[in-house]
């Protein structure tokens, strides 16, 4: 029964990944690239390079190929730094995004709007945010991602005092700032609107676990050992075993506490459900995490304001 449930969930996950990447690819091809919007991410950087190549040489290189050439090295760098944490699904998301962008560029070589109209920029801004937010959010619901700047931000966060949120802001902000020099300040401002829309849709609409940087999870289960092994070996995270006692039953129990990025909550929840469907979970929003893999503890030692990190 458990195997059937796991297989069914795997099929649903792949549907989300395919649907999400193709929805994102559609938005990139028909709204974002024609409007010269670069709201961060590898797709934003790819859009900048696409138009530089086109404007400087008069030749057109497929945007899907540019995204692929940018994404694969970043993915391999992520594997080198984090190991199997960046598994097959992330690679699949990366490849499918490139494929879908290439496909929609082929199907709609002239786009789907009259981009000469003044209103088209607003339409492209809105629908880029909508399609990318929904698409990336669907992929993230499976515990996967489409690679790109998320990996760069996590690498930057690991080797610098920057928190993950600020690292991602720095990477994507650099891309948006670069677009201002290529496409103009007005388009860069529209790109910021797109970026805000994408974040809002992912956090508030698609990903059902809130908007905060990390989650603290308390797990009470007789199968703590197996769940703990999954956290250590598969998620590359750690935790703490806390001795506890039931108030009503008086029974001695072990409780596992772990702090994980919000994107990993889906993976952990599915593992717990598979190992022990009767497990008791308490999930809390966590705004600041200091220590290895997160923000540097030096921020407190130096009396820095961690709320800004």
Order of alpha helices (4+ residues) and beta strands (2+ residues): alpha-alpha-alpha-alpha-alpha-alpha-alpha-alpha-beta-alpha-beta-beta-alpha-beta-alpha
